[in-house]
Amino acid sequence: MLFSWSQALAWRMRQQLLDPVGTESVEGVVRRLGAMPAHPDAAAELAVRARRERSRSGEVVHALAEGRIIKTFAFRGATHPSLVFMARVPPPRGRCCRPRSWAAP
């Protein structure tokens, strides 16, 4: 199946909640994208707010203070650590998530 550049761009914009802009919460945006740049603070706020129809200044800081998102360092193959927001997720359950599930029996 072949795709045009405009189709690929449209798909990417939808996946990134940029077109159309989403209605998700702050943590919903972070969860959807997997991680968001978190430094500097103003850029982090802009990255999240650009993906929400309705947002207010300070919502990202508030979500961080309440523990709905977390800030952590992620080493992504760059020469410097990236500070990212990550949504909190419930602990994994089920057989596939048992301790050392990768190890041979």
C-alpha positions in Angstrom: 0.0 0.0 0.0 1.4 3.4 -1.0 0.8 6.6 0.8 1.3 10.2 -0.3 3.3 12.7 1.7 0.1 14.5 2.6 -1.5 11.3 3.8 1.6 10.5 5.9 1.6 14.0 7.3 -2.1 13.9 8.1 -1.6 10.6 10.0 1.3 12.0 11.9 -0.6 15.2 12.9 -3.5 13.1 14.2 -1.2 10.8 16.2 0.5 13.9 17.7 -2.9 15.4 18.7 -2.1 18.5 16.5 -4.8 18.2 13.8 -7.4 18.0 15.1 -6.3 19.3 18.5 -7.4 16.8 21.2 -9.7 17.1 24.2 -7.5 14.9 26.5 -6.4 15.9 29.9 -2.8 16.8 30.6 -2.0 13.3 31.6 -4.0 12.0 28.7 -1.8 13.9 26.3 1.4 12.7 27.9 0.1 9.1 28.0 -0.9 9.3 24.3 2.5 10.5 23.2 4.4 8.3 25.6 6.6 11.1 26.8 6.9 14.8 26.4 9.9 17.1 26.6 10.0 18.7 30.0 12.7 21.3 29.8 12.6 24.2 30.0 9.3 24.4 31.9 7.8 27.0 29.5 8.5 24.7 26.5 7.0 21.8 28.3 3.8 23.7 29.0 3.6 24.8 25.4 4.1 21.3 24.1 1.1 20.0 26.2 -1.1 23.0 25.7 -0.7 23.0 21.9 -2.4 19.6 21.9 -5.5 20.6 23.9 -8.5 22.5 22.8 -8.9 24.1 26.2 -6.0 24.6 28.6 -4.8 27.1 31.2 -1.4 28.2 32.2 -0.1 26.1 35.1 -2.0 22.9 34.4 1.2 21.0 33.7 2.8 22.1 36.9 -0.4 21.2 38.8 -0.5 17.7 37.3 3.1 17.3 38.2 2.5 18.4 41.8 -0.5 16.0 42.1 1.5 13.1 40.8 -0.7 12.6 37.7 2.5 12.9 35.6 6.1 12.4 36.6 9.3 14.1 35.4 12.3 11.9 34.8 15.5 11.7 32.8 15.6 9.6 29.7 18.7 8.7 27.9 17.7 8.5 24.2 20.9 8.0 22.4 21.9 11.6 22.6 24.9 13.1 24.2 22.8 14.7 26.9 19.9 13.4 29.0 16.5 14.5 28.0 14.1 15.6 30.8 10.7 14.2 29.9 7.2 14.0 31.4 5.7 10.5 31.6 2.1 9.7 32.6 1.8 7.4 35.6 0.4 4.1 34.7 -1.0 1.3 37.0 1.3 -1.5 37.8 1.2 -4.3 35.2 -0.8 -7.4 35.9 -1.1 -10.8 34.2 1.1 -13.6 33.2 3.1 -11.6 30.7 4.2 -9.2 33.4 5.4 -11.6 36.0 8.9 -11.0 37.5 11.6 -12.1 35.1 9.1 -12.9 32.4 11.9 -12.7 29.8 13.8 -15.6 31.5 13.6 -19.1 30.2 11.8 -21.5 32.7 
